[in-house]
Amino acid sequence: RGLYAGTLPAVAANVAENSVLFAAYGTLQKLAVNLTGVPSVKELPNLASALCGSAAAFFCSFTLCPTELIKCKLQALRETGAMNSCIVSGKSSARSSRSVHFCCVLLRNF
């Protein structure tokens, strides 16, 4: 327990979100340059850049939503105390291993 307890999943989700966001934004800007015939990305109109950003955020949501779903389900089960009753096959009593096992169960059922 400490200040940084539980930050690893949040950091991993943030890294995945930002990598998809920036990769999609750059790709969509290049696509917009090819479609509009503008000489470079720097000369794209503001509206085209805004549309590229919106589309990149749309693709980014596909990365972030599954991790948020798992996080919310784990939090809800922890608050209700149902996580301990759902995991009966886990041999270890460590909380982190139960959480990892439960994430695997969630992913199999997703």
All heavy atoms as an XYZ file, in Angstrom:
801
protein
N       0.843     -1.187      0.000
C       0.000      0.000      0.000
C       0.880      1.240      0.000
O       1.887      1.297      0.665
C      -0.873      0.013      1.247
C      -1.748     -1.179      1.361
C      -3.190     -0.772      1.330
N      -3.990     -1.977      1.263
C      -4.963     -2.098      0.429
N      -5.258     -1.152     -0.392
N      -5.667     -3.196      0.391
N       0.484      2.184     -0.748
C       1.230      3.416     -0.821
C       0.619      4.350     -1.840
O      -0.468      4.113     -2.365
N       1.353      5.391     -2.130
C       0.876      6.415     -3.048
C       0.684      5.872     -4.461
O      -0.259      6.210     -5.151
C       1.864      7.591     -3.064
C       1.507      8.765     -3.954
C       0.193      9.385     -3.501
C       2.616      9.794     -3.931
N       1.587      5.004     -4.898
C       1.531      4.498     -6.261
C       0.900      3.111     -6.374
O       1.014      2.457     -7.398
C       2.940      4.462     -6.852
C       3.534      5.841     -6.993
C       4.520      6.282     -6.119
C       3.086      6.696     -7.973
C       5.043      7.556     -6.250
C       3.600      7.966     -8.109
C       4.585      8.387     -7.238
O       5.102      9.636     -7.363
N       0.235      2.652     -5.354
C      -0.399      1.326     -5.394
C      -1.531      1.339     -6.424
O      -2.386      2.218     -6.420
C      -0.942      0.967     -4.019
N      -1.501      0.380     -7.308
C      -2.556      0.259     -8.302
C      -2.405      1.150     -9.514
O      -3.338      1.273    -10.305
N      -1.259      1.783     -9.672
C      -1.101      2.677    -10.814
C      -0.643      1.961    -12.077
O      -0.790      2.510    -13.165
C      -0.099      3.794    -10.508
O       1.153      3.222    -10.152
C      -0.602      4.689     -9.404
N      -0.094      0.763    -11.965
C       0.414      0.066    -13.142
C      -0.681     -0.184    -14.189
O      -0.463      0.109    -15.377
C       1.090     -1.243    -12.743
C       1.774     -1.987    -13.877
C       2.895     -1.150    -14.469
C       2.313     -3.307    -13.369
N      -1.869     -0.672    -13.833
C      -2.902     -0.833    -14.861
C      -3.335      0.499    -15.472
O      -3.588      0.567    -16.681
C      -4.065     -1.484    -14.111
C      -3.452     -2.130    -12.928
C      -2.281     -1.264    -12.556
N      -3.396      1.551    -14.682
C      -3.780      2.858    -15.215
C      -2.729      3.394    -16.179
O      -3.063      3.959    -17.229
C      -4.004      3.844    -14.075
N      -1.463      3.201    -15.840
C      -0.385      3.648    -16.720
C      -0.393      2.835    -18.012
O      -0.218      3.384    -19.106
C       0.979      3.558    -15.999
C       2.127      3.746    -16.959
C       1.054      4.585    -14.884
N      -0.604      1.531    -17.915
C      -0.649      0.685    -19.113
C      -1.804      1.105    -20.032
O      -1.636      1.170    -21.260
C      -0.788     -0.775    -18.712
N      -2.949      1.402    -19.465
C      -4.091      1.847    -20.268
C      -3.803      3.201    -20.907
O      -4.157      3.434    -22.071
C      -5.346      1.924    -19.408
N      -3.151      4.088    -20.169
C      -2.821      5.406    -20.702
C      -1.808      5.314    -21.830
O      -1.909      6.020    -22.832
C      -2.296      6.297    -19.584
C      -2.341      7.760    -19.940
O      -2.746      8.121    -21.027
N      -1.902      8.589    -19.020
N      -0.816      4.438    -21.692
C       0.173      4.243    -22.752
C      -0.503      3.709    -24.014
O      -0.238      4.186    -25.126
C       1.300      3.290    -22.271
C       2.145      2.811    -23.424
C       2.168      3.990    -21.237
N      -1.373      2.728    -23.861
C      -2.088      2.173    -25.017
C      -2.964      3.231    -25.674
O      -3.005      3.349    -26.910
C      -2.928      0.977    -24.582
N      -3.651      4.019    -24.862
C      -4.525      5.065    -25.392
C      -3.738      6.090    -26.193
O      -4.095      6.423    -27.334
C      -5.259      5.754    -24.238
C      -6.103      6.923    -24.680
C      -6.673      7.703    -23.516
O      -6.302      7.446    -22.355
O      -7.489      8.593    -23.774
N      -2.653      6.593    -25.620
C      -1.873      7.624    -26.305
C      -1.171      7.098    -27.546
O      -1.052      7.818    -28.541
C      -0.865      8.248    -25.346
C      -1.531      9.162    -24.352
O      -2.560      9.756    -24.640
N      -0.966      9.273    -23.171
N      -0.699      5.859    -27.512
C      -0.031      5.326    -28.698
C      -1.000      5.186    -29.860
O      -0.677      5.538    -31.000
C       0.641      3.992    -28.380
O      -0.310      3.028    -28.029
N      -2.197      4.709    -29.595
C      -3.198      4.600    -30.649
C      -3.636      5.978    -31.113
O      -3.790      6.225    -32.319
C      -4.412      3.761    -30.176
C      -5.558      3.833    -31.170
C      -3.993      2.329    -29.957
N      -3.808      6.904    -30.190
C      -4.258      8.251    -30.535
C      -3.275      8.944    -31.471
O      -3.654      9.461    -32.528
C      -4.456      9.081    -29.270
C      -4.944     10.511    -29.459
C      -6.365     10.514    -29.968
C      -4.847     11.273    -28.154
N      -1.994      8.947    -31.114
C      -1.010      9.656    -31.936
C      -0.747      8.941    -33.256
O      -0.543      9.591    -34.284
C       0.277      9.875    -31.155
C       0.127     10.929    -30.094
C       0.231     10.598    -28.761
C      -0.129     12.238    -30.431
C       0.087     11.561    -27.780
C      -0.282     13.212    -29.470
C      -0.174     12.874    -28.133
N      -0.744      7.617    -33.255
C      -0.545      6.881    -34.509
C      -1.714      7.117    -35.466
O      -1.510      7.354    -36.659
C      -0.370      5.399    -34.222
N      -2.926      7.063    -34.940
C      -4.098      7.286    -35.787
C      -4.163      8.722    -36.280
O      -4.497      8.970    -37.447
C      -5.379      6.941    -35.010
N      -3.812      9.673    -35.434
C      -3.856     11.087    -35.831
C      -2.878     11.367    -36.972
O      -3.231     12.001    -37.969
C      -3.568     11.981    -34.639
C      -3.655     13.455    -34.937
C      -4.854     14.031    -35.357
C      -2.548     14.283    -34.812
C      -4.944     15.380    -35.636
C      -2.630     15.629    -35.088
C      -3.830     16.177    -35.500
O      -3.907     17.517    -35.781
N      -1.654     10.866    -36.853
C      -0.675     11.075    -37.917
C      -1.084     10.404    -39.215
O      -0.946     10.977    -40.302
N      -1.603      9.187    -39.112
C      -2.050      8.464    -40.307
C      -3.226      9.168    -40.974
O      -3.266      9.305    -42.206
C      -2.438      7.020    -39.933
O      -1.320      6.396    -39.315
C      -2.860      6.226    -41.149
N      -4.169      9.636    -40.176
C      -5.326     10.318    -40.738
C      -4.957     11.667    -41.343
O      -5.557     12.088    -42.346
C      -6.401     10.490    -39.663
C      -7.088      9.183    -39.253
C      -7.936      9.386    -38.012
C      -7.920      8.648    -40.394
N      -3.976     12.347    -40.775
C      -3.515     13.595    -41.375
C      -2.880     13.342    -42.738
O      -3.130     14.084    -43.698
C      -2.503     14.296    -40.467
C      -3.130     15.118    -39.375
C      -2.091     15.898    -38.607
O      -0.978     15.426    -38.379
N      -2.447     17.106    -38.209
N      -2.068     12.290    -42.831
C      -1.462     11.953    -44.131
C      -2.532     11.563    -45.147
O      -2.441     11.911    -46.328
C      -0.453     10.828    -43.960
C       0.785     11.255    -43.213
C       1.719     10.085    -42.972
C       2.866     10.502    -42.073
N       3.698      9.361    -41.678
N      -3.543     10.845    -44.696
C      -4.648     10.484    -45.573
C      -5.396     11.726    -46.044
O      -5.755     11.840    -47.223
C      -5.602      9.524    -44.850
C      -6.802      9.043    -45.641
C      -6.361      8.150    -46.796
C      -7.770      8.313    -44.736
N      -5.611     12.685    -45.151
C      -6.297     13.925    -45.511
C      -5.478     14.724    -46.518
O      -6.038     15.343    -47.434
C      -6.570     14.758    -44.259
N      -4.155     14.727    -46.373
C      -3.295     15.416    -47.337
C      -3.432     14.780    -48.716
O      -3.538     15.471    -49.729
C      -1.816     15.406    -46.854
C      -0.867     15.774    -47.973
C      -1.648     16.353    -45.687
N      -3.439     13.443    -48.754
C      -3.576     12.747    -50.042
C      -4.945     12.972    -50.676
O      -5.055     13.095    -51.894
C      -3.326     11.250    -49.868
C      -1.877     10.944    -49.578
O      -0.983     11.712    -49.925
N      -1.629      9.823    -48.930
N      -5.992     13.012    -49.862
C      -7.339     13.185    -50.402
C      -7.621     14.614    -50.857
O      -8.329     14.827    -51.837
C      -8.382     12.756    -49.371
C      -8.462     11.260    -49.073
C      -9.467     10.997    -47.954
C      -8.847     10.486    -50.318
N      -7.093     15.586    -50.138
C      -7.391     16.990    -50.465
C      -6.413     17.590    -51.453
O      -6.700     18.625    -52.045
C      -7.410     17.851    -49.188
O      -6.128     17.778    -48.557
C      -8.505     17.409    -48.242
N      -5.253     16.983    -51.614
C      -4.264     17.535    -52.541
C      -3.448     18.674    -51.962
O      -2.767     19.388    -52.693
N      -3.517     18.878    -50.674
C      -2.724     19.908    -50.006
C      -1.264     19.447    -50.004
O      -0.987     18.259    -49.835
C      -3.251     20.123    -48.561
C      -2.413     21.123    -47.804
C      -4.689     20.559    -48.580
N      -0.308     20.366    -50.199
C       1.095     19.947    -50.297
C       1.679     19.298    -49.041
O       2.516     18.408    -49.144
C       1.851     21.235    -50.614
C       0.834     22.244    -50.974
C      -0.485     21.773    -50.486
N       1.264     19.738    -47.851
C       1.838     19.165    -46.626
C       0.810     19.180    -45.501
O      -0.231     19.838    -45.591
C       3.091     19.935    -46.198
O       2.729     21.209    -45.705
N       1.148     18.468    -44.440
C       0.264     18.401    -43.270
C       0.132     19.772    -42.616
O      -0.929     20.126    -42.100
C       0.802     17.350    -42.264
C       0.014     17.375    -40.973
C       0.761     15.968    -42.879
N       1.191     20.556    -42.660
C       1.162     21.886    -42.030
C       0.161     22.820    -42.689
O      -0.293     23.773    -42.080
C       2.548     22.516    -42.072
C       3.538     21.831    -41.180
C       4.878     22.519    -41.231
C       5.870     21.814    -40.322
N       7.172     22.475    -40.321
N      -0.180     22.545    -43.937
C      -1.095     23.423    -44.667
C      -2.540     22.919    -44.673
O      -3.381     23.461    -45.380
C      -0.587     23.599    -46.097
C       0.760     24.288    -46.144
C       1.284     24.462    -47.552
O       0.470     24.375    -48.498
O       2.484     24.669    -47.704
N      -2.824     21.884    -43.901
C      -4.208     21.416    -43.790
C      -5.066     22.485    -43.130
O      -4.626     23.150    -42.180
C      -4.274     20.141    -42.946
C      -4.072     18.812    -43.638
C      -4.064     17.689    -42.607
C      -5.138     18.553    -44.668
N      -6.287     22.658    -43.589
C      -7.186     23.611    -42.900
C      -7.498     23.134    -41.483
O      -7.384     21.944    -41.168
C      -8.453     23.590    -43.762
C      -8.103     22.897    -45.016
C      -6.891     22.086    -44.774
N      -7.892     24.059    -40.650
C      -8.202     23.735    -39.252
C      -9.327     22.712    -39.141
O      -9.295     21.840    -38.273
C      -8.559     24.996    -38.474
C      -7.364     25.886    -38.261
O      -6.220     25.430    -38.312
N      -7.624     27.172    -38.047
N     -10.306     22.814    -40.008
C     -11.418     21.875    -39.970
C     -10.948     20.455    -40.283
O     -11.377     19.493    -39.630
C     -12.513     22.299    -40.949
C     -13.749     21.404    -41.010
C     -14.444     21.378    -39.647
C     -14.699     21.865    -42.093
N     -10.053     20.314    -41.244
C      -9.527     18.985    -41.585
C      -8.719     18.412    -40.427
O      -8.823     17.221    -40.112
C      -8.678     19.066    -42.842
N      -7.929     19.252    -39.770
C      -7.162     18.784    -38.606
C      -8.084     18.381    -37.466
O      -7.840     17.386    -36.776
C      -6.198     19.868    -38.132
O      -5.189     20.077    -39.087
N      -9.160     19.137    -37.269
C     -10.120     18.813    -36.220
C     -10.828     17.490    -36.520
O     -11.043     16.670    -35.612
C     -11.144     19.936    -36.070
N     -11.183     17.267    -37.786
C     -11.820     16.007    -38.154
C     -10.855     14.830    -37.979
O     -11.266     13.747    -37.553
C     -12.331     16.071    -39.594
C     -13.540     16.978    -39.823
C     -13.870     17.071    -41.301
C     -14.735     16.496    -39.037
N      -9.582     15.040    -38.296
C      -8.579     13.981    -38.082
C      -8.453     13.663    -36.592
O      -8.350     12.502    -36.205
C      -7.225     14.417    -38.640
S      -7.163     14.479    -40.432
N      -8.466     14.695    -35.760
C      -8.399     14.474    -34.315
C      -9.615     13.751    -33.780
O      -9.502     12.874    -32.926
N     -10.780     14.095    -34.297
C     -12.007     13.422    -33.861
C     -12.007     11.955    -34.267
O     -12.389     11.079    -33.480
C     -13.231     14.112    -34.463
O     -13.325     15.428    -34.003
N     -11.582     11.686    -35.484
C     -11.531     10.299    -35.935
C     -10.485      9.511    -35.153
O     -10.688      8.338    -34.832
C     -11.239     10.248    -37.434
N      -9.363     10.140    -34.824
C      -8.324      9.467    -34.031
C      -8.850      9.139    -32.634
O      -8.582      8.059    -32.094
C      -7.074     10.334    -33.942
N      -9.612     10.048    -32.049
C     -10.202      9.785    -30.730
C     -11.219      8.655    -30.803
O     -11.347      7.867    -29.856
C     -10.854     11.051    -30.188
N     -11.929      8.550    -31.914
C     -12.868      7.445    -32.115
C     -12.132      6.110    -32.092
O     -12.534      5.173    -31.413
C     -13.621      7.639    -33.427
C     -14.499      6.480    -33.796
C     -15.712      6.283    -33.155
C     -14.115      5.593    -34.782
C     -16.525      5.221    -33.491
C     -14.924      4.524    -35.126
C     -16.129      4.339    -34.481
N     -11.019      6.010    -32.831
C     -10.239      4.773    -32.841
C      -9.599      4.511    -31.480
O      -9.439      3.368    -31.075
C      -9.165      4.815    -33.928
C      -9.739      4.755    -35.313
C      -9.519      5.772    -36.216
C     -10.506      3.674    -35.716
C     -10.042      5.717    -37.497
C     -11.042      3.602    -36.986
C     -10.804      4.642    -37.880
N      -9.251      5.556    -30.796
C      -8.638      5.426    -29.473
C      -9.614      4.825    -28.467
O      -9.209      4.094    -27.553
C      -8.169      6.796    -29.022
S      -7.373      6.792    -27.442
N     -10.888      5.103    -28.641
C     -11.877      4.574    -27.701
C     -11.949      3.053    -27.742
O     -12.302      2.418    -26.754
C     -13.248      5.177    -27.974
O     -13.744      4.726    -29.215
N     -11.593      2.447    -28.877
C     -11.579      0.992    -28.964
C     -10.482      0.382    -28.097
O     -10.567     -0.771    -27.696
C     -11.406      0.527    -30.410
C     -12.626      0.743    -31.255
C     -12.627      1.691    -32.251
C     -13.775      0.006    -31.029
C     -13.747      1.899    -33.025
C     -14.902      0.205    -31.797
C     -14.895      1.159    -32.800
N      -9.447      1.144    -27.830
C      -8.377      0.677    -26.957
C      -8.746      0.879    -25.496
O      -8.483      0.030    -24.653
C      -7.072      1.443    -27.255
O      -6.766      1.298    -28.624
C      -5.935      0.939    -26.416
N      -9.366      1.998    -25.189
C      -9.605      2.362    -23.798
C     -10.847      1.697    -23.202
O     -10.845      1.343    -22.023
C      -9.730      3.884    -23.684
C      -9.713      4.449    -22.289
C      -8.405      4.093    -21.590
C      -9.878      5.941    -22.316
N     -11.889      1.505    -23.983
C     -13.146      0.985    -23.424
C     -13.021     -0.402    -22.792
O     -13.562     -0.614    -21.702
C     -14.240      1.007    -24.477
S     -14.881      2.663    -24.745
N     -12.344     -1.370    -23.408
C     -12.243     -2.673    -22.742
C     -11.508     -2.611    -21.407
O     -11.911     -3.265    -20.446
C     -11.478     -3.537    -23.752
C     -11.718     -2.893    -25.061
C     -11.817     -1.438    -24.771
N     -10.453     -1.806    -21.318
C      -9.729     -1.712    -20.046
C     -10.569     -1.016    -18.988
O     -10.535     -1.398    -17.824
C      -8.391     -0.979    -20.225
O      -8.636      0.330    -20.747
C      -7.465     -1.725    -21.154
N     -11.340     -0.023    -19.382
C     -12.216      0.655    -18.432
C     -13.345     -0.268    -17.967
O     -13.748     -0.224    -16.811
C     -12.806      1.927    -19.052
C     -11.819      3.048    -19.187
C     -11.353      3.567    -17.853
O     -12.176      3.782    -16.945
O     -10.134      3.773    -17.712
N     -13.839     -1.091    -18.869
C     -14.886     -2.041    -18.505
C     -14.394     -3.017    -17.446
O     -15.069     -3.252    -16.436
C     -15.359     -2.801    -19.741
C     -16.370     -3.911    -19.491
C     -17.704     -3.323    -19.081
C     -16.513     -4.770    -20.723
N     -13.208     -3.554    -17.651
C     -12.636     -4.487    -16.678
C     -12.409     -3.785    -15.350
O     -12.726     -4.317    -14.284
C     -11.336     -5.103    -17.224
C     -11.660     -6.048    -18.371
C     -10.578     -5.837    -16.132
C     -10.454     -6.541    -19.117
N     -11.881     -2.556    -15.401
C     -11.623     -1.805    -14.169
C     -12.922     -1.556    -13.397
O     -12.979     -1.758    -12.182
C     -10.945     -0.475    -14.486
C     -10.594      0.332    -13.243
C     -10.111      1.705    -13.598
C     -11.317      2.547    -13.907
N     -11.123      3.962    -13.959
N     -13.959     -1.148    -14.097
C     -15.229     -0.861    -13.424
C     -15.855     -2.121    -12.836
O     -16.401     -2.085    -11.728
C     -16.193     -0.195    -14.396
S     -15.712      1.479    -14.836
N     -15.753     -3.241    -13.559
C     -16.307     -4.488    -13.028
C     -15.534     -4.938    -11.789
O     -16.133     -5.387    -10.808
C     -16.287     -5.580    -14.090
C     -17.386     -5.437    -15.102
C     -17.446     -6.628    -16.014
C     -18.626     -6.488    -16.959
N     -18.816     -7.693    -17.760
N     -14.215     -4.797    -11.834
C     -13.420     -5.166    -10.660
C     -13.744     -4.283     -9.464
O     -13.852     -4.760     -8.333
C     -11.920     -5.087    -10.981
C     -11.353     -6.236    -11.797
C      -9.914     -5.925    -12.185
C     -11.418     -7.525    -11.023
N     -13.908     -2.979     -9.704
C     -14.241     -2.072     -8.605
C     -15.613     -2.393     -8.028
O     -15.794     -2.381     -6.812
C     -14.200     -0.618     -9.085
C     -12.807     -0.090     -9.298
C     -12.810      1.302     -9.889
O     -13.813      1.757    -10.445
N     -11.677      1.974     -9.800
N     -16.571     -2.670     -8.900
C     -17.917     -2.984     -8.416
C     -17.919     -4.278     -7.610
O     -18.560     -4.366     -6.549
C     -18.883     -3.085     -9.584
N     -17.193     -5.276     -8.098
C     -17.148     -6.541     -7.364
C     -16.394     -6.406     -6.050
O     -16.751     -7.042     -5.062
C     -16.516     -7.627     -8.228
C     -17.391     -8.098     -9.387
C     -16.619     -9.053    -10.278
C     -18.641     -8.752     -8.863
N     -15.366     -5.578     -6.035
C     -14.626     -5.370     -4.788
C     -15.498     -4.644     -3.762
O     -15.490     -4.963     -2.582
C     -13.343     -4.582     -5.054
C     -12.511     -4.419     -3.790
C     -11.197     -3.763     -4.054
N     -10.384     -4.639     -4.880
C      -9.513     -4.204     -5.772
N      -9.351     -2.924     -5.967
N      -8.797     -5.053     -6.471
N     -16.273     -3.674     -4.226
C     -17.140     -2.926     -3.311
C     -18.254     -3.797     -2.746
O     -18.626     -3.653     -1.593
C     -17.741     -1.709     -4.023
C     -16.742     -0.609     -4.323
C     -16.145     -0.014     -3.067
O     -16.874      0.210     -2.091
O     -14.920      0.233     -3.072
N     -18.777     -4.684     -3.561
C     -19.869     -5.525     -3.076
C     -19.368     -6.770     -2.361
O     -20.155     -7.489     -1.758
C     -20.774     -5.959     -4.237
O     -20.006     -6.712     -5.179
C     -21.401     -4.769     -4.920
N     -18.082     -7.032     -2.467
C     -17.523     -8.207     -1.817
C     -17.762     -9.480     -2.588
O     -17.512    -10.572     -2.088
N     -18.239     -9.356     -3.824
C     -18.566    -10.534     -4.609
C     -17.344    -11.162     -5.252
O     -17.418    -12.281     -5.736
C     -19.577    -10.171     -5.693
N     -16.219    -10.480     -5.281
C     -15.046    -11.017     -5.943
C     -14.548    -12.264     -5.241
O     -14.150    -13.225     -5.875
C     -13.934     -9.971     -6.009
C     -12.816    -10.351     -6.930
S     -11.931     -8.899     -7.441
C     -10.393     -9.174     -6.643
N     -14.600    -12.269     -3.933
C     -14.137    -13.445     -3.195
C     -15.033    -14.649     -3.430
O     -14.575    -15.777     -3.471
C     -14.050    -13.137     -1.704
C     -12.953    -12.150     -1.401
O     -11.952    -12.093     -2.109
N     -13.148    -11.361     -0.362
N     -16.331    -14.422     -3.593
C     -17.233    -15.548     -3.816
C     -17.199    -16.027     -5.265
O     -17.516    -17.174     -5.535
C     -18.658    -15.169     -3.434
O     -19.128    -14.143     -4.271
N     -16.811    -15.172     -6.209
C     -16.736    -15.578     -7.613
C     -15.516    -16.426     -7.893
O     -15.544    -17.276     -8.766
C     -16.697    -14.357     -8.528
S     -18.266    -13.524     -8.675
N     -14.442    -16.187     -7.175
C     -13.203    -16.900     -7.430
C     -13.061    -17.991     -6.385
O     -12.606    -17.767     -5.284
C     -11.998    -15.944     -7.379
C     -12.199    -14.812     -8.358
C     -10.713    -16.686     -7.671
C     -11.201    -13.730     -8.202
N     -13.482    -19.150     -6.751
C     -13.363    -20.269     -5.825
C     -12.254    -21.211     -6.247
O     -11.795    -22.017     -5.455
C     -14.706    -21.040     -5.725
C     -15.747    -20.201     -5.052
C     -15.162    -21.516     -7.082
N     -11.816    -21.121     -7.505
C     -10.787    -22.033     -7.983
C      -9.376    -21.530     -7.720
O      -8.436    -22.278     -7.908
C     -10.960    -22.278     -9.489
O     -10.758    -21.067    -10.187
N      -9.206    -20.265     -7.287
C      -7.871    -19.729     -7.037
C      -7.287    -20.290     -5.752
O      -7.924    -20.277     -4.715
N      -6.070    -20.801     -5.803
C      -5.439    -21.404     -4.633
C      -4.765    -20.363     -3.753
O      -4.672    -20.516     -2.568
C      -4.406    -22.438     -5.084
C      -4.978    -23.491     -5.990
C      -4.994    -24.819     -5.305
C      -5.433    -25.894     -6.245
N      -6.780    -26.297     -6.114
N      -4.279    -19.275     -4.368
C      -3.546    -18.266     -3.610
C      -4.517    -17.312     -2.931
O      -5.582    -17.022     -3.451
C      -2.627    -17.484     -4.544
O      -2.007    -16.446     -3.847
N      -4.139    -16.822     -1.789
C      -5.000    -15.883     -1.090
C      -4.540    -14.445     -1.283
O      -5.101    -13.540     -0.702
C      -5.022    -16.207      0.408
O      -3.722    -16.059      0.947
N      -3.514    -14.236     -2.098
C      -3.034    -12.877     -2.351
C      -4.055    -12.131     -3.196
O      -4.602    -12.665     -4.142
C      -1.692    -12.910     -3.056
N      -4.298    -10.879     -2.833
C      -5.312    -10.097     -3.505
C      -4.956     -9.849     -4.974
O      -5.815     -9.904     -5.838
C      -5.489     -8.776     -2.775
C      -6.471     -7.851     -3.455
C      -6.650     -6.597     -2.679
N      -8.017     -6.587     -2.202
C      -8.500     -5.717     -1.384
N      -7.746     -4.791     -0.884
N      -9.752     -5.762     -1.004
N      -3.685     -9.599     -5.291
C      -3.311     -9.298     -6.664
C      -3.485    -10.514     -7.559
O      -3.927    -10.400     -8.695
C      -1.873     -8.792     -6.734
O      -0.998     -9.795     -6.277
N      -3.160    -11.707     -7.060
C      -3.334    -12.894     -7.898
C      -4.814    -13.195     -8.112
O      -5.204    -13.672     -9.172
C      -2.609    -14.093     -7.299
O      -3.199    -14.449     -6.068
N      -5.658    -12.912     -7.137
C      -7.102    -13.087     -7.318
C      -7.611    -12.112     -8.368
O      -8.446    -12.459     -9.191
C      -7.840    -12.886     -6.006
C      -7.632    -14.010     -5.025
C      -8.510    -13.837     -3.827
N      -8.434    -12.468     -3.327
C      -8.565    -12.129     -2.067
N      -8.794    -13.046     -1.162
N      -8.483    -10.878     -1.690
N      -7.094    -10.881     -8.349
C      -7.517     -9.885     -9.335
C      -7.105    -10.299    -10.735
O      -7.879    -10.163    -11.680
C      -6.923     -8.519     -9.001
O      -7.406     -8.061     -7.768
N      -5.881    -10.804    -10.878
C      -5.416    -11.254    -12.183
C      -6.252    -12.425    -12.657
O      -6.673    -12.474    -13.824
C      -3.917    -11.629    -12.125
C      -3.485    -12.343    -13.384
C      -3.071    -10.402    -11.877
N      -6.543    -13.362    -11.777
C      -7.377    -14.507    -12.144
C      -8.762    -14.039    -12.562
O      -9.325    -14.524    -13.548
C      -7.469    -15.479    -10.967
C      -8.386    -16.635    -11.222
N      -8.092    -17.632    -12.127
C      -9.604    -16.929    -10.699
C      -9.082    -18.498    -12.146
N     -10.005    -18.097    -11.296
N      -9.332    -13.094    -11.827
C     -10.659    -12.608    -12.160
C     -10.659    -11.871    -13.493
O     -11.608    -11.972    -14.260
C     -11.215    -11.720    -11.053
C     -12.648    -11.384    -11.260
C     -13.622    -12.353    -11.088
C     -13.023    -10.127    -11.663
C     -14.951    -12.056    -11.307
C     -14.348     -9.829    -11.874
C     -15.312    -10.793    -11.699
N      -9.582    -11.131    -13.802
C      -9.469    -10.468    -15.103
C      -9.467    -11.492    -16.227
O     -10.095    -11.290    -17.266
C      -8.213     -9.611    -15.187
S      -8.338     -8.073    -14.276
N      -8.767    -12.595    -16.012
C      -8.757    -13.674    -17.013
C     -10.157    -14.252    -17.207
O     -10.578    -14.525    -18.333
C      -7.775    -14.765    -16.616
S      -6.062    -14.230    -16.669
N     -10.886    -14.424    -16.119
C     -12.260    -14.924    -16.204
C     -13.141    -13.932    -16.964
O     -13.940    -14.317    -17.822
C     -12.832    -15.199    -14.795
C     -14.320    -15.492    -14.845
C     -12.075    -16.336    -14.139
N     -12.977    -12.635    -16.684
C     -13.750    -11.616    -17.388
C     -13.444    -11.621    -18.879
O     -14.340    -11.516    -19.707
C     -13.442    -10.235    -16.819
C     -14.203     -9.809    -15.583
C     -13.730     -8.428    -15.137
C     -15.684     -9.781    -15.825
N     -12.157    -11.723    -19.223
C     -11.786    -11.712    -20.630
C     -12.310    -12.937    -21.378
O     -12.690    -12.830    -22.542
C     -10.273    -11.610    -20.775
C      -9.677    -10.255    -20.385
C      -8.160    -10.321    -20.410
C     -10.194     -9.161    -21.313
N     -12.327    -14.086    -20.710
C     -12.873    -15.276    -21.349
C     -14.367    -15.130    -21.610
O     -14.895    -15.625    -22.596
C     -12.627    -16.515    -20.482
C     -11.322    -17.165    -20.806
C     -11.184    -18.490    -20.089
N     -10.157    -18.294    -19.086
C     -10.262    -18.593    -17.805
N     -11.343    -19.141    -17.345
N      -9.282    -18.359    -16.977
N     -15.067    -14.457    -20.717
C     -16.510    -14.290    -20.863
C     -16.885    -13.077    -21.688
O     -18.051    -12.864    -21.971
C     -17.174    -14.185    -19.482
C     -17.053    -15.466    -18.711
O     -17.001    -16.545    -19.293
N     -17.001    -15.358    -17.401
N     -15.941    -12.246    -22.071
C     -16.194    -11.012    -22.811
C     -16.408    -11.288    -24.231
O     -16.545    -11.593    -25.113
C     -15.025    -10.052    -22.606
C     -15.263     -8.689    -23.176
C     -16.283     -7.895    -22.721
C     -14.463     -8.196    -24.190
C     -16.494     -6.645    -23.219
C     -14.662     -6.951    -24.704
C     -15.689     -6.173    -24.231
